[in-house]
Amino acid sequence: MALLSSLKHMSVSRRTLMSGIAAAGLSAVLLPGTSEAADVVGAASEEIRPFKVEVSEAALTDLRQRLAETRWPDGETVMDRSQGVQPARLKELVGYWQSSYDWRKAESRLNGFPQFLTNIDGVDIHFIHVLSRHQKALPLIMTHGWPGSVFELLDVVGPLTDPTAHGGTADDAFHLVIPSIPGFGFSGKPAAAGWNPQRIAAAWDVLMKRLGYNSYVAQGGDWGAIISDALGRQAPDGLLAIHVNRIERATTFPSDAAQALKTGGPAPDSLSADEKVIFNEARDFLNNGFGYAAIMGTRPETVGYGIADSPAGLAAWLYDKIADWVFTPGDPERALGKDAILDNITLYWLTNTGPSSGRIYWENAMAGAKLTAVKVPVAVTIFPGEVYKPPKYWLSKAYPKLIYYNRVSKGGHFAAWEEPELFSQEIRAGFKTVRT
């Protein structure tokens, strides 16, 4: 099936979605954090296959054995994180991973949600699909980023699908679709080049139409924001709006500041004092925190050998950026908890998607910059721990239909993971004006 083939739009209804449950042999489940049964959605289609996570005990035994046999590098020659993840910190995490961490709890949590696979353009797409019990719920597709996964978004399922149990109203409800990006998690690994954010965005529209949604909204952070932006530029029929909590610098930086950043010059005099702070933060990130992207954008296969063979190496590779980007820099355990971090890292290990997930950086570099404006309404939330925090007036070129902009007081790059209730409130507020 061609990726951009037109699909017949079906109006979504409770009866249509419930028929998918019967077709898949599923039943209602309890949403996390609620006491009421909520409908779990499959599609009454041969193209949608139920999925359950079932990791063999042999794979977990192998992981523990590899962790026990880790060969550690020499210690750093500085007293801070400027050379990367500090051995003492990683040894503590790996020791817990090897001796105390329980993947089965994470597996059970995933299997508490309805999961499916569907093939789009030759690649299996894994996704979670939960139907709200509220009749006027708005369909929403949410996309994770790197070094994250669907685990980033699980804590917002309850607040978004059952808002009345989380401080909202029935009019705030969403039907939720959470896919794994190709090459991540339980989605398939593309066997050929070309799966860049534009292609993934088009696949997401196919997915939503295949599930029967003739209108929907999209949300993302990190790569999820880039994919949502791409979807907004494509503006397929039925896409009502997007919300992002990560902004693409190339499309929003003032031209003189962008040029100064490119050439390594100082902040232009045209910038205000507050704008120069933003400029200096961006320059520091490019100079000191962008190496991971440069490597994966040029040599993802080379770094892949180490992270495919060593779980401790994979943990260091992912932990380094998690630690950088949380609201508590250098202390991600305080923001997320040790088990949550290891749920995510273990998913990468068990699926061997450390190498394949990195290829999205290469694919994006090969595709080139897409600097055209997003054509649909856009909502933006700026979290204070985010790498780039542009003011509202910088967004007009990229988002001429900006319908919502808010700066919140807590949370970092992994907003849904770190602050699920606040994040959910922002999603409700951001999409409020596009509900019909």
C-alpha positions as CSV (number, residue, x, y, z in Angstrom):
1,M,0.0,0.0,0.0
2,A,1.4,3.4,-1.0
3,L,1.9,5.7,2.0
4,L,0.0,8.6,0.6
5,S,-2.9,6.5,-0.9
6,S,-6.2,8.1,-0.2
7,L,-8.3,6.2,2.4
8,K,-12.0,6.3,2.8
9,H,-12.9,8.6,5.7
10,M,-15.1,6.9,8.3
11,S,-16.9,8.9,11.0
12,V,-15.8,7.5,14.3
13,S,-18.5,6.3,16.7
14,R,-18.6,4.4,20.0
15,R,-20.3,1.5,18.1
16,T,-17.5,1.5,15.4
17,L,-14.8,1.5,18.0
18,M,-16.4,-1.0,20.3
19,S,-16.8,-3.4,17.3
20,G,-13.0,-3.3,17.1
21,I,-12.8,-4.6,20.6
22,A,-14.9,-7.6,19.8
23,A,-12.9,-8.2,16.6
24,A,-9.7,-8.2,18.5
25,G,-11.0,-10.3,21.3
26,L,-10.5,-7.5,23.8
27,S,-12.5,-6.2,26.7
28,A,-12.8,-3.1,28.7
29,V,-10.0,-2.3,31.1
30,L,-9.4,0.0,34.0
31,L,-7.6,3.2,33.1
32,P,-4.6,3.9,35.2
33,G,-5.5,6.0,38.2
34,T,-9.3,5.5,37.7
35,S,-11.9,3.3,39.2
36,E,-14.1,3.1,36.2
37,A,-14.0,0.8,33.2
38,A,-13.1,2.6,30.0
39,D,-13.5,1.3,26.5
40,V,-10.3,0.1,24.8
41,V,-10.1,0.6,21.1
42,G,-9.2,-1.7,18.3
43,A,-10.3,-1.2,14.7
44,A,-12.7,-3.7,13.0
45,S,-10.2,-4.3,10.2
46,E,-7.9,-7.1,9.2
47,E,-5.1,-4.5,9.0
48,I,-5.1,-4.0,12.8
49,R,-3.5,-6.7,14.8
50,P,-3.7,-6.9,18.6
51,F,-0.2,-6.9,20.3
52,K,1.0,-8.0,23.7
53,V,4.5,-7.6,25.1
54,E,6.0,-11.0,25.9
55,V,9.8,-10.8,26.7
56,S,11.4,-14.2,27.2
57,E,13.1,-15.0,30.5
58,A,16.2,-15.9,28.6
59,A,16.5,-12.3,27.3
60,L,16.3,-10.9,30.8
61,T,18.8,-13.4,32.1
62,D,21.2,-12.4,29.2
63,L,20.7,-8.8,30.1
64,R,21.6,-9.4,33.8
65,Q,24.6,-11.4,32.8
66,R,25.9,-8.7,30.5
67,L,25.4,-6.1,33.2
68,A,27.4,-8.2,35.7
69,E,30.3,-8.5,33.2
70,T,30.5,-4.8,32.3
71,R,34.0,-3.6,31.6
72,W,34.1,0.0,32.9
73,P,36.0,2.9,31.5
74,D,38.5,4.9,33.5
75,G,37.1,7.6,35.7
76,E,36.7,11.1,34.5
77,T,39.5,13.7,35.1
78,V,37.1,16.4,36.2
79,M,34.6,16.8,39.1
80,D,31.6,17.7,37.0
81,R,29.6,16.3,34.1
82,S,31.5,18.1,31.4
83,Q,33.1,14.9,30.1
84,G,29.8,13.0,30.2
85,V,28.0,10.6,32.5
86,Q,30.0,10.1,35.7
87,P,31.0,6.5,36.4
88,A,29.9,6.6,40.0
89,R,26.4,7.6,39.0
90,L,26.1,5.1,36.2
91,K,27.5,2.2,38.3
92,E,24.8,2.8,40.8
93,L,22.1,2.7,38.1
94,V,23.6,-0.4,36.5
95,G,23.9,-2.1,39.8
96,Y,20.3,-1.6,40.5
97,W,19.4,-2.6,37.0
98,Q,21.3,-5.9,37.4
99,S,20.2,-6.8,40.9
100,S,16.8,-5.2,41.7
101,Y,15.0,-3.8,38.7
102,D,11.9,-5.7,37.6
103,W,11.0,-5.5,33.9
104,R,7.9,-7.6,34.4
105,K,6.3,-4.7,36.2
106,A,6.9,-2.5,33.1
107,E,5.7,-5.2,30.8
108,S,2.5,-5.6,32.8
109,R,2.0,-1.9,32.7
110,L,2.3,-1.8,29.0
111,N,-0.1,-4.8,28.6
112,G,-2.6,-2.9,30.7
113,F,-3.2,-0.7,27.7
114,P,-4.7,-1.9,24.4
115,Q,-1.8,-2.3,22.0
116,F,-1.8,-3.0,18.3
117,L,0.3,-3.3,15.1
118,T,-0.6,-2.2,11.7
119,N,1.6,-2.2,8.5
120,I,2.0,1.2,6.8
121,D,4.2,1.4,3.7
122,G,5.9,-1.9,4.5
123,V,6.7,-1.1,8.2
124,D,4.8,-2.4,11.2
125,I,3.7,0.5,13.5
126,H,3.1,-0.3,17.1
127,F,0.6,1.9,18.9
128,I,-1.5,2.2,22.0
129,H,-5.2,3.2,21.5
130,V,-7.5,4.1,24.3
131,L,-11.0,5.4,23.9
132,S,-12.5,7.9,26.3
133,R,-15.8,7.1,28.0
134,H,-16.9,10.6,27.2
135,Q,-19.0,10.9,24.0
136,K,-17.5,14.2,22.7
137,A,-13.9,13.2,23.1
138,L,-11.5,14.6,20.5
139,P,-9.1,12.1,18.7
140,L,-5.5,12.9,19.5
141,I,-2.3,11.3,18.2
142,M,0.7,11.9,20.5
143,T,4.3,11.2,19.5
144,H,7.3,10.6,21.8
145,G,10.9,11.5,21.0
146,W,14.5,10.3,21.5
147,P,15.9,9.1,23.9
148,G,12.3,8.4,25.0
149,S,9.5,6.0,24.0
150,V,5.8,5.4,24.6
151,F,6.7,5.1,28.3
152,E,7.0,9.0,28.3
153,L,3.3,9.3,27.7
154,L,1.7,6.6,29.8
155,D,1.0,8.8,32.8
156,V,-1.1,11.2,30.7
157,V,-3.5,8.5,29.4
158,G,-5.8,8.8,32.5
159,P,-5.9,12.6,32.6
160,L,-6.5,13.0,28.9
161,T,-9.1,10.2,28.4
162,D,-10.8,10.6,31.7
163,P,-10.5,14.3,32.6
164,T,-13.3,14.3,35.1
165,A,-11.2,12.2,37.4
166,H,-8.2,14.6,37.0
167,G,-9.6,18.1,37.5
168,G,-11.1,18.6,34.1
169,T,-14.5,18.3,32.5
170,A,-16.1,15.9,30.1
171,D,-15.6,18.5,27.3
172,D,-11.8,18.1,27.8
173,A,-11.7,14.4,26.9
174,F,-9.6,12.8,24.2
175,H,-9.5,9.5,22.4
176,L,-5.8,8.7,22.5
177,V,-3.5,7.1,19.9
178,I,0.2,6.7,21.0
179,P,2.4,5.2,18.2
180,S,6.0,4.1,18.5
181,I,8.1,5.9,15.8
182,P,9.5,3.4,13.2
183,G,12.8,2.1,14.6
184,F,11.7,2.7,18.2
185,G,10.2,0.3,20.7
186,F,7.9,-2.4,19.2
187,S,7.5,-0.7,15.8
188,G,9.3,-2.2,12.9
189,K,12.8,-1.2,11.8
190,P,12.8,0.2,8.3
191,A,14.9,-1.9,6.0
192,A,15.5,1.0,3.5
193,A,16.3,4.7,3.8
194,G,13.6,7.3,3.6
195,W,11.7,7.2,6.9
196,N,12.2,10.9,7.8
197,P,9.8,13.0,9.8
198,Q,7.8,14.0,6.7
199,R,7.2,10.4,5.8
200,I,6.4,9.5,9.4
201,A,3.9,12.4,9.6
202,A,2.2,11.1,6.5
203,A,2.0,7.6,8.0
204,W,0.4,9.0,11.1
205,D,-2.4,10.5,9.0
206,V,-2.9,7.0,7.4
207,L,-3.0,5.5,10.9
208,M,-5.7,7.9,12.1
209,K,-7.8,7.5,9.0
210,R,-7.4,3.7,9.2
211,L,-8.7,3.8,12.8
212,G,-11.8,5.6,11.5
213,Y,-11.0,9.2,12.6
214,N,-12.1,11.8,10.0
215,S,-10.9,14.6,12.2
216,Y,-8.2,14.7,14.8
217,V,-5.4,16.7,16.5
218,A,-1.7,15.9,17.0
219,Q,0.8,16.6,19.7
220,G,4.5,16.0,20.2
221,G,7.7,16.9,22.0
222,D,11.3,16.3,20.7
223,W,11.0,14.3,17.5
224,G,7.3,14.1,18.2
225,A,7.2,17.9,17.8
226,I,9.2,17.7,14.5
227,I,6.8,15.1,13.2
228,S,3.8,17.1,14.3
229,D,5.2,20.2,12.6
230,A,5.6,18.1,9.4
231,L,2.1,16.9,9.7
232,G,1.0,20.6,10.1
233,R,2.8,21.6,7.0
234,Q,1.2,18.7,5.1
235,A,-2.2,19.7,6.5
236,P,-4.1,16.6,5.5
237,D,-7.9,16.7,5.4
238,G,-9.1,16.2,9.0
239,L,-6.1,17.6,10.9
240,L,-7.6,20.3,13.0
241,A,-4.5,21.6,14.9
242,I,-1.2,20.6,16.5
243,H,0.3,21.2,19.9
244,V,4.1,21.1,20.5
245,N,6.2,21.5,23.6
246,R,9.5,21.7,21.7
247,I,10.2,24.4,19.1
248,E,12.4,24.1,16.0
249,R,15.0,26.8,16.3
250,A,15.8,27.0,12.6
251,T,12.3,28.2,11.8
252,T,11.8,30.7,14.6
253,F,15.2,32.4,15.3
254,P,15.5,36.0,14.1
255,S,17.6,36.0,10.9
256,D,20.5,38.0,12.3
257,A,20.6,35.8,15.4
258,A,20.5,32.7,13.2
259,Q,23.4,33.9,11.2
260,A,25.4,34.8,14.3
261,L,24.8,31.4,15.7
262,K,25.9,29.8,12.4
263,T,29.2,31.8,12.2
264,G,30.0,31.6,15.9
265,G,29.6,35.3,16.5
266,P,28.2,37.1,19.5
267,A,24.5,37.8,20.1
268,P,23.5,40.7,17.8
269,D,22.8,44.1,19.3
270,S,19.3,43.9,17.9
271,L,18.4,41.4,20.6
272,S,17.1,42.5,23.9
273,A,18.7,41.3,27.2
274,D,16.2,38.5,27.5
275,E,16.6,37.5,23.9
276,K,20.4,37.4,24.3
277,V,19.9,34.9,27.2
278,I,18.0,32.7,24.7
279,F,20.7,33.1,22.1
280,N,23.5,32.2,24.6
281,E,21.6,29.2,25.8
282,A,21.2,28.0,22.2
283,R,24.9,28.6,21.5
284,D,25.9,26.7,24.6
285,F,23.7,23.8,23.6
286,L,25.2,23.7,20.1
287,N,28.8,23.9,21.4
288,N,28.6,21.6,24.4
289,G,25.4,19.5,24.2
290,F,24.8,18.7,20.5
291,G,27.5,16.0,19.9
292,Y,25.1,13.1,20.2
293,A,23.0,14.5,17.3
294,A,26.1,15.2,15.2
295,I,27.1,11.6,15.6
296,M,23.7,10.0,14.9
297,G,23.1,12.5,12.1
298,T,26.3,11.3,10.3
299,R,27.4,7.9,11.7
300,P,24.4,6.2,13.4
301,E,25.7,2.8,12.4
302,T,29.1,3.3,13.9
303,V,27.9,4.2,17.4
304,G,25.3,1.5,17.0
305,Y,27.7,-1.4,17.5
306,G,28.6,-0.4,21.0
307,I,25.0,0.3,22.2
308,A,23.7,-2.9,20.6
309,D,26.3,-5.0,22.4
310,S,26.6,-3.4,25.8
311,P,23.6,-2.6,28.0
312,A,25.8,-0.4,30.2
313,G,27.0,1.5,27.1
314,L,23.4,1.9,25.9
315,A,22.4,3.2,29.4
316,A,25.2,5.8,29.4
317,W,24.2,6.9,25.9
318,L,20.5,7.5,26.8
319,Y,21.0,8.5,30.4
320,D,23.4,11.3,29.4
321,K,20.7,13.2,27.5
322,I,17.9,12.3,30.0
323,A,20.1,13.8,32.7
324,D,20.8,16.9,30.6
325,W,17.2,17.7,29.7
326,V,15.1,17.1,32.8
327,F,14.0,20.0,35.0
328,T,16.6,18.8,37.5
329,P,19.7,18.7,35.3
330,G,22.2,16.0,36.3
331,D,19.7,14.3,38.6
332,P,17.1,12.6,36.4
333,E,16.2,10.2,39.2
334,R,14.7,13.1,41.1
335,A,12.6,14.2,38.2
336,L,11.5,10.7,36.9
337,G,12.5,8.0,39.4
338,K,15.0,5.2,38.8
339,D,12.5,2.6,37.7
340,A,10.9,4.9,35.1
341,I,14.3,5.6,33.6
342,L,15.1,1.9,33.5
343,D,11.8,1.0,32.0
344,N,12.7,3.2,29.0
345,I,16.3,2.0,28.7
346,T,15.3,-1.6,29.1
347,L,12.8,-1.2,26.2
348,Y,15.6,0.0,24.0
349,W,17.8,-2.9,25.0
350,L,15.2,-5.7,24.6
351,T,14.1,-4.4,21.2
352,N,17.7,-3.6,20.1
353,T,16.5,-0.2,18.9
354,G,19.4,1.8,20.2
355,P,20.9,1.8,16.7
356,S,17.7,2.0,14.6
357,S,16.2,4.8,16.7
358,G,19.3,6.9,16.0
359,R,18.8,6.8,12.2
360,I,16.0,9.3,12.4
361,Y,18.8,11.9,12.9
362,W,20.5,10.8,9.8
363,E,17.2,10.6,7.9
364,N,16.3,14.1,8.9
365,A,19.7,15.4,7.9
366,M,19.4,13.7,4.5
367,A,15.9,15.2,4.0
368,G,17.1,18.7,4.6
369,A,15.4,21.5,6.4
370,K,11.7,22.1,5.9
371,L,11.3,25.8,6.6
372,T,7.8,26.4,5.2
373,A,5.1,27.5,7.7
374,V,2.7,25.2,9.4
375,K,-0.6,25.5,7.8
376,V,-3.0,24.5,10.6
377,P,-3.7,26.1,14.0
378,V,-0.8,25.6,16.5
379,A,-0.8,25.5,20.3
380,V,2.6,25.9,22.1
381,T,3.6,25.3,25.7
382,I,7.0,26.4,26.9
383,F,8.4,24.3,29.8
384,P,11.2,26.0,31.8
385,G,13.6,23.1,31.5
386,E,13.4,22.9,27.8
387,V,16.6,23.5,25.8
388,Y,15.1,26.4,23.6
389,K,12.5,28.7,25.0
390,P,11.5,31.3,22.4
391,P,9.1,34.2,23.1
392,K,5.7,34.2,21.5
393,Y,6.6,36.9,18.9
394,W,9.4,34.8,17.5
395,L,6.9,32.1,16.4
396,S,4.8,34.1,13.9
397,K,6.8,33.0,10.8
398,A,6.7,29.3,11.6
399,Y,3.2,29.3,13.1
400,P,1.1,32.0,11.4
401,K,-2.0,30.4,13.0
402,L,-0.8,30.4,16.6
403,I,-3.9,29.9,18.7
404,Y,-2.3,29.3,22.1
405,Y,1.0,30.1,23.8
406,N,1.8,29.6,27.5
407,R,4.9,29.4,29.6
408,V,4.6,27.2,32.7
409,S,6.6,27.2,35.9
410,K,8.0,23.6,36.0
411,G,8.9,20.7,33.9
412,G,11.6,20.0,31.3
413,H,12.1,18.5,27.9
414,F,10.2,15.3,28.9
415,A,7.2,17.3,29.9
416,A,4.6,14.6,29.9
417,W,6.9,12.2,31.7
418,E,8.0,14.7,34.3
419,E,4.7,16.7,34.9
420,P,1.8,14.6,33.6
421,E,-1.0,16.6,35.3
422,L,0.4,20.0,34.2
423,F,1.1,18.7,30.7
424,S,-2.5,17.3,30.4
425,Q,-3.9,20.7,31.5
426,E,-1.9,22.4,28.8
427,I,-3.1,19.9,26.1
428,R,-6.7,20.6,27.2
429,A,-6.2,24.3,27.1
430,G,-4.3,24.3,23.8
431,F,-7.0,22.4,21.9
432,K,-10.0,24.0,23.5
433,T,-10.8,26.4,20.6
434,V,-10.7,23.7,17.9
435,R,-13.4,21.4,19.5
436,T,-16.7,21.4,17.7
